[in-house]
Amino acid sequence: MELSNNEHSFYNEIKDLLTQARNQAYRAVNSIMVQTYWQIGKRIVEQEQQGKSRADYGDYLVTNLSSYLSDTFGRGFSEANLRNMRHFYQTFPDFDQSVTHRVTNLSWTNIRLTMRIDDPTERDYYIKEATGQNWSSRVLERNIKSGYYRRLLSTQHAHALSDSDKHNPADFIKDPYIAEFLDVPEDLTGKESILEKSLISNLQNFLLELGKGFSFVERQMRISTETSHFYVDLVFYNYLLKCFVVVDLKTTKLSHGDIGQMDMYVRMFDAMKRGEDDNPTIGIILCSEKDETIVKYSVLNENKQLFASKYKTVLPTEEELAEMMFLRNLKLVETRADNDLT
């Protein structure tokens, strides 16, 4: 059927109205169901406490309740799901807390994922980010498994930026970056072009890994002086930080030369590409390994716009995530000690 422009616009408007209505209805139903699951969890705990003299009362109660609700309402009330509701109440016993109000905007799958996190601060971070950025359950699970929050903390404490900054660049930088989605060998020594090509081929996943506010600008961007041409591997713009972010890929261990090269790129970008309303350019060196001594005694230690982060092409183990937390705390202690000396 041939449609005029006016008819096409009219039909699209009606379609948008229905889509918005359905989304609003879904959010309303989801919020009500989440609150109901919390109430069910509360009642299970209260009922269990009445029968606490019997060691097996909790299992007996959940088993029989699951059977009754399944016969009455059908699917959705397995023993495992009822235990999740009980865990939901135990994790958020005060439903008036602001954090818990944010939970009602999450899907039940996402809530179950966040409940597995023992650290309340880490759990609240994922709730806030999943709500604010509309993370799917797949993205949330991947970020939890990859230690997204812990990797951000390691960079923030290493740079120890002041709370007065509206947006700290370190709040947007991870160490390490996890790129298990690339499907490339762990050892890419001397193969920067393969790494770059794989990142571009998986750009959507890489942008999710980079985090909030990043948009891709160009690969191998040329910046020229009167006598020379230079090519930056990857260029992004972060609309929250309001600045360019230049990325240099290194498949070898970080060196002084790499740091000096990135420092030059950032200075050139500020001079040649930065707009009047842009903040100073950020430079990130993505390397396979880095020597913390080089980091400590180079411009990376003082320059709030330069970062060196490792990349990994496999998800970290729990032991590796625990080591990240240890190193983060160690850096924080060292930073405080240095500040006390000065």
VENRA-V628877 format. One record per residue. N is the residue number from 1. RES is the residue in one small letter. PHI is phi in radians with two decimals (NA if undefined). Layout:
n res phi
N RES PHI
N RES PHI
This chain:
n res phi
1 m NA
2 e -1.32
3 l -2.07
4 s -1.32
5 n -1.02
6 n -1.14
7 e -1.16
8 h -1.06
9 s -1.12
10 f -1.11
11 y -1.10
12 n -1.12
13 e -1.10
14 i -1.11
15 k -1.04
16 d -1.10
17 l -1.09
18 l -1.18
19 t -1.09
20 q -1.08
21 a -1.09
22 r -1.12
23 n -1.11
24 q -1.12
25 a -1.12
26 y -1.09
27 r -1.10
28 a -1.15
29 v -1.12
30 n -1.07
31 s -1.09
32 i -1.14
33 m -1.16
34 v -1.09
35 q -1.08
36 t -1.16
37 y -1.08
38 w -1.09
39 q -1.13
40 i -1.09
41 g -1.04
42 k -1.09
43 r -1.16
44 i -1.08
45 v -1.08
46 e -1.09
47 q -1.19
48 e -1.10
49 q -1.14
50 q -1.21
51 g -1.87
52 k -1.17
53 s -1.25
54 r -1.81
55 a -1.09
56 d -1.69
57 y -1.12
58 g -1.06
59 d -1.14
60 y -1.07
61 l -1.11
62 v -1.14
63 t -1.08
64 n -1.23
65 l -1.13
66 s -1.06
67 s -1.11
68 y -1.16
69 l -1.20
70 s -1.15
71 d -1.17
72 t -1.48
73 f -2.01
74 g 1.59
75 r -1.17
76 g 1.86
77 f -2.23
78 s -1.18
79 e -1.04
80 a -1.09
81 n -1.22
82 l -1.14
83 r -1.15
84 n -1.12
85 m -1.13
86 r -1.08
87 h -1.10
88 f -1.01
89 y -1.12
90 q -1.16
91 t -1.31
92 f -2.19
93 p -1.19
94 d -1.85
95 f -1.30
96 d -1.53
97 q -1.14
98 s -1.07
99 v -1.08
100 t -1.19
101 h -1.10
102 r -1.18
103 v -1.05
104 t -1.13
105 n -1.55
106 l -1.65
107 s -1.24
108 w -1.09
109 t -1.08
110 n -1.16
111 i -1.10
112 r -1.06
113 l -1.13
114 t -1.24
115 m -1.16
116 r -1.30
117 i -1.53
118 d -1.37
119 d -1.28
120 p -1.04
121 t -1.16
122 e -1.14
123 r -1.09
124 d -1.12
125 y -1.07
126 y -1.15
127 i -1.09
128 k -1.11
129 e -1.23
130 a -1.11
131 t -1.27
132 g -1.18
133 q -1.88
134 n 0.93
135 w -1.14
136 s -1.25
137 s -1.09
138 r -1.15
139 v -1.17
140 l -1.07
141 e -1.08
142 r -1.10
143 n -1.19
144 i -1.15
145 k -1.11
146 s -1.51
147 g 1.19
148 y -0.85
149 y -1.14
150 r -1.18
151 r -1.20
152 l -1.16
153 l -1.08
154 s -1.07
155 t -1.33
156 q -1.06
157 h -1.28
158 a -1.13
159 h -1.59
160 a 0.83
161 l -1.36
162 s -1.31
163 d -1.28
164 s -1.31
165 d -1.21
166 k -1.12
167 h -2.29
168 n -1.42
169 p -0.93
170 a -1.10
171 d -1.20
172 f -1.94
173 i -1.93
174 k -1.90
175 d -2.66
176 p -1.53
177 y -1.59
178 i -1.90
179 a -2.27
180 e -1.18
181 f -1.34
182 l -1.32
183 d 1.00
184 v -2.20
185 p -1.08
186 e -1.14
187 d -1.64
188 l -1.99
189 t -0.89
190 g 1.32
191 k -2.13
192 e -1.01
193 s -1.13
194 i -1.17
195 l -1.07
196 e -1.09
197 k -1.09
198 s -1.19
199 l -1.12
200 i -1.17
201 s -1.16
202 n -2.04
203 l -1.07
204 q -1.07
205 n -1.14
206 f -1.16
207 l -1.12
208 l -1.11
209 e -1.22
210 l -1.05
211 g 1.99
212 k -1.23
213 g 1.48
214 f -1.53
215 s -2.33
216 f -1.41
217 v -1.92
218 e -2.92
219 r -1.89
220 q 0.86
221 m -1.25
222 r -1.57
223 i -2.18
224 s -2.18
225 t -1.85
226 e -1.12
227 t -2.11
228 s -2.46
229 h -2.04
230 f -2.23
231 y -2.20
232 v -1.55
233 d -0.97
234 l -2.39
235 v -2.19
236 f -2.19
237 y -2.26
238 n -1.90
239 y -1.33
240 l -1.41
241 l -1.40
242 k 1.01
243 c -2.74
244 f -1.33
245 v -2.22
246 v -1.79
247 v -2.11
248 d -1.96
249 l -1.67
250 k -2.29
251 t -1.65
252 t -2.16
253 k -1.19
254 l -1.01
255 s -2.24
256 h -1.05
257 g -1.09
258 d -1.09
259 i -1.16
260 g -1.10
261 q -1.12
262 m -1.17
263 d -1.03
264 m -1.15
265 y -1.03
266 v -1.12
267 r -1.12
268 m -1.16
269 f -1.12
270 d -1.09
271 a -1.37
272 m -1.94
273 k -2.02
274 r -1.18
275 g -1.44
276 e -1.08
277 d -1.64
278 d -1.42
279 n -1.44
280 p -0.96
281 t -1.14
282 i -1.85
283 g -2.05
284 i -2.14
285 i -1.69
286 l -1.65
287 c -2.27
288 s -1.33
289 e -2.59
290 k -2.53
291 d -1.68
292 e -1.10
293 t -1.15
294 i -1.10
295 v -1.07
296 k -1.14
297 y -1.84
298 s -2.10
299 v -1.14
300 l -1.06
301 n -1.26
302 e -2.00
303 n -1.42
304 k -1.31
305 q -1.87
306 l -1.96
307 f -2.43
308 a -2.16
309 s -2.24
310 k -1.39
311 y -2.12
312 k -2.25
313 t -1.77
314 v -2.37
315 l -1.16
316 p -1.26
317 t -1.43
318 e -1.05
319 e -1.13
320 e -1.19
321 l -1.14
322 a -1.12
323 e -1.14
324 m -1.03
325 m -1.14
326 f -1.10
327 l -1.13
328 r -1.05
329 n -1.15
330 l -1.12
331 k -1.10
332 l -1.12
333 v -1.11
334 e -1.10
335 t -1.12
336 r -1.11
337 a -1.12
338 d -1.08
339 n -1.15
340 d -1.14
341 l -1.20
342 t -1.58
